[in-house]
Amino acid sequence: MKNSIILFISFLIPANIFAQQKGLDQRIDEAFQPISDIASKYVFYPLGDYPFVIYLLVGSAAFFTIYFVFPNVRYLWTAINVVRGKYDKLEKTDSNDGEVSHFQALATAVSGTVGNGNIAGVALAIALGGPGATFWMIVCGLLGMSTKFVECTLGVHFRDVDDNGVVYGGPMYYISKGLKSKGFKTLGTVAASLFAIFCIGGSFGGGNAAQSNTATLAIKQLLGLESTSAGAIIGLIMAGIVGLIIIGGIKRIASVTERVVPFMALLYVLACIYILAINFSFIDDAVTLIINEAFNPTAMGVGGIIGVLMIGFQRAAFSNEAGAGSASIAHSAVKTKYSASEGLVALLEPFIDTVVICTMTALVIIIFNFGGYFEYGGNGLGEIYIDGVAFEGPEITQRAFAEFIPYSSLFLTIAIVLFAVSTMISWSYYGLQSWKFLFGRGKVADLTYKVLFLIFVVIGAAASMNSIWAFSDAMIFAMVFPNMIGLYFLFPIVKEQLKKYLKAINK
């Protein structure tokens, strides 16, 4: 497999890539940058001064929150009960449709969201938009709970189950099947195909390259690696590890994530709680600063309140993926006969990911900077300077943790790598499902996708953070457009399914 990866890369990159004047990492970055620029140009097409896709995402989340009368608040405890198995006997099916439990589906989906968006993404948001970006991230997370509920309910409702009991679900299925049932077959086919294409791109970008990029930055920072080929080498190692895991499919992914995700998330949260506990007297100051900066931002070049709002929403949406539809692919594999039950479970993801973990990370960084270490806004590209040294992404979070926990760089690097790997294996499942939707469910199609996926592990590790995250953002947010077509046509079905499930559990 490793030899295949190297051979493929050799066709993509000029033969002089190994020339001494430019390192391997730089050459890969230069080859990838034009792709990133084109993707960003079209996906983030502006409406006024800001991208239309952000308005679409926020407006849709607000609409679903109001239409379903704040399901993010009303059904939070019900969702917890579903996850802990209170209604499992009620939900059993005679056909045994589904492959994983509610908890396993949640763990798989959370592993695709709780990751380096919480570490590198939050740091990037604060570096660019200042503390105020945290407030808007929280707002986006709360609203995103409603969107997740809608799309994951539809994911289960319209899923396919083959003769072997293997589940195929997600936006490509509820868009195509749902719109066909409404008399819009052609629109459904086109929109579903577009979603599948963008989801594959998202699996290569945000679910893969951005993760390997973040992990590589953390490893290089920890070990002090300055080799011009260090990124590519680290990427090859990670590609080998991920390649061994993704062969097993959703059941293998679920078995890994249900053990790894809670453990690594707990360790990270405990470390954040410890830092916040020893700095308890500063928390109220940090919260006050977050609120003030949300409405009166002072970060250089943020562009006022709308600018910091957009930064906060963009990073939160990237982290929790509400509106992108990706998580519904994992949730579709759940064992249940009530589609709304899994929609309620999905409510928990943005809450865990953004409201809890992202906020903790932000508070740690903000309290750290009460020491006046860096200027919010940095160079406008996500880099800040501490004592004349440039820091970006996970390096900012590492520096903040190191201030309060001795030798925490090792711990955080391990956490970042674990987050990255778990996110990559979850997103490999999302991308593979989309690939099969377009190219069939044969072994050749399966292997082709996995080889391409592993190649992007290497590209992400070698390329610059700026180009990788720009491409990743573009691919994740591109999924919003076709997904919203499905949600706006089909949300009344969700209301029907919710009534059906609530009636069943309240008998």
N, C-alpha and C positions, 0 to 999 in steps of 0.2 A: 504493500500500500504506500509506504513512504517513497519508494522509488517512483511510483506512478505520479505522486504529487510533484516530486522534483522534475520529472520529465515534462509534465503539463506546464509548470511554471516556466520552463525553459523555452516553450513555444510562445508564451505570452510576453516575455521580457527580452529585449535585445541581447544579442550574443555577447556584447561587451559589458554586460551587467557586473561581471566580476572584476572589471578594471579597477585598479587601485585608486584612481582619482575620485571615484564615487563608490561608496559602500553598497552592499546588497540591499540594505534597508532603504537607502535613499533612492535607489533605482526602482524598487517596487513602489515606493511612494509616488515618484514622478509618473510612473505608468498608470497608477490608480487615480491620481488627482483629477484628470479630465472627466473621468466617469462620475466622480463625486460632484464636481461642479455642474455637470449637465443635469443630474438627478435633482439636486437642490434647486436649480433654476426653475424647473417646471413644477415640482411638487409644492414649493413654497411661493407660488405666484402671488403677488401682493394684491390685496383689495385696499386701496389707499396706501397706508404706510406699512401694513402688516399682512402676513400670509392669510389667504382666505381659509385655508384648512383649519387654522386655529379658531376662527369664528365659527366654522361648521362644527368643530368638536365641542366647543364650550356651549354653543347654542343648543345642540342636540342633548347634551348632558343635562342642561337646565330644563329642557322640555320634558325629558323622561322623568326627572325628579318631581316635577309638578304634576304630570299626568298620572303617575302612580302614587301620588300623595306621599312623597318622601319615604320611599321604601328603604333608603339607606339608614333611616332611623327606626322606622316602625318594625322592620323585620330583622334587625341585627341579632337579637337574642334567638329568634327562630332559626336563623342561619347557623348559629353556634350549636344549637340542639341537633340540627340535621347532620352536621359534621361529626358530632360525638356519637351518632348512631341511635338517637332516641326513636326515630321513625323507620328504622331499617326493615322491621318485619312488615310494616304497612307497604313499603315500596318494593318488596320482592316481586319479581315477575315469573310467570310460568315459563316463558321462553328464555329466561336468563340473559336477555339482551344487556350488553355492556361488558366491560372487561375489568374495571377497577372500582373501588369503593369511593364514597364521597371524599373521605380524607385523602386517599391516594390521588384523586383527580385534583383536589385543592393543592396538594403538595407539588404535583407536577406543574400546575399552572403558576403557583407561587414561585417555584424555582425559575420560571421563565420571566418573572417580573421582579422579585426580590433578588437583587444582584448588584452589579456594579453601577447601575443607574442610581442606586441608593448611596453609593460611595463616590464614584467619579462624577456622576450626573449632578448630584446635589452640590458638590464642590464647584463644578462648572457653573451652576446656576448662581451661586453666591459670588463667585469670582467675577461674573459678568454683571449680575443685577443687584448685588449686595444683599443684605439680610431680608429686605422686603420680598424677594423672590420666594422665600420660604412660606410666607402667608398665602400667596397665590398657588403654590404647590399644594398646600393643605386644602384650599377651596376646590381645586381641580380634583384632588383625591376623593373628597366627599361627594362631589357631583358625579365623578366617574363610577362610583358604586352603583348608581342607577343604570348607567349604560351597560356595565358588566352584567347586571341582572337580566336585562333585555336580551343581549346577544347570546348569553350562555343558555338561557331558556330555549331560545330558538335553535341553538346548536343541537340540543338533545331532541327537541321536537321533530326536526327534519333530518336526523341522522340516517345513514345507511348501515345495515348489518349484513355481512355476506354469509354464505353457507357455513363457514368455519367459525362464525361468531365474532369475526373481526369488525370493529366499528370504524366507520368513516364519517366524519362530521365536521362542522365548522361553517363559516360564512359561505364558502363555495357551494355547499349543499342547501343551506336555508335560503340563499339568494336564488339559486336555479330552481329548486323545487317549490319554494314559496311563491315566487313571482309567476311561475307557470300556473299554479293553482289560482292566481288572481287574474289570469288571462294575459300576462306579459312574458310569454315564453322567451322571445328573442332578447328582450332587455335583460331578463334573468340570466340567460346563457352568456351574454357579453359581459355583464357585471361580475358574474361568478368567475369567469375566465380571467378577467382583469385582477380580481382579488387574488386568485391563485398565483398569478405572475408576481404581483407585488408582495405577497406573502413569502414566496421563494426568495425575492430580493431582501425582504425583512429578515429571513432566516440567515442569509449570507451576511447581512449588515448588522443591525441592532442585536440580533440573537446570536451572533457569531463574531464577526470582525471587531465590533466595539468591545466585546468581552475579552477577546484575546489581546486586544490593544491595551486595555486597562490592566489586565494581569501582567502583561509584559513590562509596562511602565513601572508597576509596583516591584517586580522582580529585579529589574535593572536598577531601580532606586535602592533597594535593599542591598544588593551585591556590588553596587558601584560599577556596573558594566558599562563600558564606553565603546566597545567594538562596533564597527559599522555593520556587522552582520549578526549582532547579538539577537535582535528581534526575530529575524528569520529562523535562527537556530532554536530559540525558545518556542516559536510557533510550530516548528516541526515536532518538537517533543509533545506539546499540547495536542497537536493533531493526532499523534499516535495514541495518546490516552483517550481522547474523545472517540477515536475510531474504534477502539476496543469496546466501548460502552454502547454506542448507538446501533450496533448490530442486533441487539436483543429486542428492539421494538418497544412499544408502550408499556408492556408488563415489566420489562427489565428497567425501563426508565422510572416507572412508578415505584418499584422495589428499592431503587437507589435513592430517589428523591424523598420518599417518605421517611427515610432514616437520616439522610444528610442535611436536607433543608431545615427541618426544625432544629437540629443540633447546631449548625453553623449560624442560623439566624439568632438562636438563643445566646450563643457566645458573643456575637456582635452586639446584640441588644444589652447584654449584661455589662460589656465593656463601656458602652455609651452611658448606661445607668450609673456605673461607678464614677465616671468622669463628671457627670451631672451632679451626683451626690456630693462629691468633694468640692464642687463649685456651686453648691445650692444657692448661696447668697447672690449669685450672678444671674440665675435663671430669670427672675422677674425683670432684670435689666435687659436681658436678651430678648424676652418676649415683647417688652415695650419697644425695643429697637426694631424688631420685626414688623410690628404693627405700624409704627411711625414711618419706616422706610417703604412699606407697601404703598402708602398714599403720598409720601413725600420723598421719593428716592434721591439719594445723593451720589450713587455710584457713577463714575465717569462714563459718559457715552451711552447710558441706558435708555435715554429718550423719554424720560418722565414716567408717569404712572402706567400708561399703556405699555410702554417698553418693558418695565419690570414685570407687569402682569403677563405679557407674552412670554418672557423668559421663564417665569415660574410655571405657567401652563405647559409650555413646550417640554420642559424637563420632567414634569410630573406625568404628562401623557406618554413620554418615552419610557418612563419607569414602570407605570402600572398598565399601560397599553389599553386602557379603557377606550373604546371606540374603534380600535384597530381590528378587533374581532379575533385576534390570535388565540386568546385563552379559551374561547369556545371550542376549539379543536380538541384540546385536552379534556375539557369538561364533557364533551360529547360521548366519551368512552365510559361514562359512569353507569353503574348498575342501578337502574331505577325505571319505574313506569310512569313517574310524574316528572315531566320536563321542568316544571317550575321549581322543584326541589333543588336542582342543581343551579338554577338561576339565583336562588337565595344563597347558596354556598358561595357563589362567585362574588356576592356583595362584599365578602370579607377581604378579597384580594387588594383592592385599592386602599382599604382601611389599614391593613397590615403593612402594605408596601409604602404608601405615601404618608398617610396621617401619622403612623407610628414611627417606622424606621427612618424615613427621609427626614422627618422633623427632628429626631434624635441626632442624626448626623449633622444637620444644620446647626442645632444648638451647640454642639461640641465645637464646630468650626468658628461660630460667632463668639463664643466665650473665649476661645483661644485667641481670637483677634482683638479682644479687649486689651491685650498687651501691645496693640499698635504695630503688629508685625508686617501687615501689608495694606495696600490701598484697594478698596473695593472698585471693581471695574478693570483693574490691571491694565493690560495692553489692548483690551477690547477683543481679544481672541481666546480668552479663557485662561491666560497665563497671569499669575501674580508674582511679585518679586519680594523675597524675604532676604534681607542683607545682600541684595544685588544678585541673588540666585533665582532663576526662574523655576516656578512650580506650576504644575497643571494637573487637573483631574485627581486621580487617586493619591498623587504626591502631596496635595494640599491636605487631604484627610490624614494621611500618614504623618505629616508634620504636626498636625493638631493633636493626634493621639499620642505621639512621642513626647509632647510637652507634659502630659499628665500621667502616662503609664510608661515606666522605663522598659526598654526593649520591646515595646509594643509593635515596632515596625515588622518584626518577624510574625507576630500573631496576625496583624492586619494583612500582611502579604499572603499568608496562608488562607485567611478568610476571603480575600479578593480572588485568589486562584480557585477556591472552592465555589464561590459564587459564580465565577466565570464558567467553570466546567458544567455546573448544574444548569445554568441558563442555556449553554450551548447544546446540551443533550436534549433539553426540553424543546428548544427551537428547532432542532434537527427533526423532531417528530412533526412539528407544525409544517415545516417546509416540505417534508417528505409527503405528507398528506396532500398538500397542494400540488406537488409534482405528480403524484399518482392521479389526481383529478384531471390533470392536463394530458399526461402521457401514458396512462394505464397503470395497472397494478402488477406488472411483471417484474421478474428478478433483475433484468437488464436496466430497466428504468430506475429501480431501487438503488442499484450499485452506482449508476451514473450520478444520481443526485448526491449520494454519500461521498463520492470522490470529490465532486465540486465543492461540497460543504467543507471538507477537510482542507481543500486548497485555500479557502477564505479564512480559515484559522491562521494559516501562515501569512497571508496578505495582511490581515488585521494586526498581527503581531509586528510586522515589519514597517507598515506605513505610519504616517504621522497621526496624532490624535485628531488634529483639525480635519483632515480629509476623511478619515474613517468615521468620525462622529457626524460629519455633514452628510455623508452617504447613508449612514445608519438612520439618522433622523428622517431623511427623505423617503427611504423605503418603508419605515414604520408608518409615517404619516400618509403615504400614498395609499395604504390599505384602508384608510378612513373613508375615502370617496366611494368605492363600490360597496363597502360595508354599510354605510349610511343609507344607500338606496334600499338595501334589504330591510334594515331596521324601520325605516319610515313606511314601507309597505306592509310590514308584518307585525308591528307592535300591538295591534288589537288582539292578536292571537295570544300574546304573552299575558294579557289581562285575563283572558278566558282560562288559561292554564293555571294562573295564580289562584283564581277563585276555586278551581277544581281541587288544587292541592290543599289549600287552607281549609276547605270543607272536609276533606278526608282526614286531616290530622286533628281537627277540632271536634270530631264526632264523639 
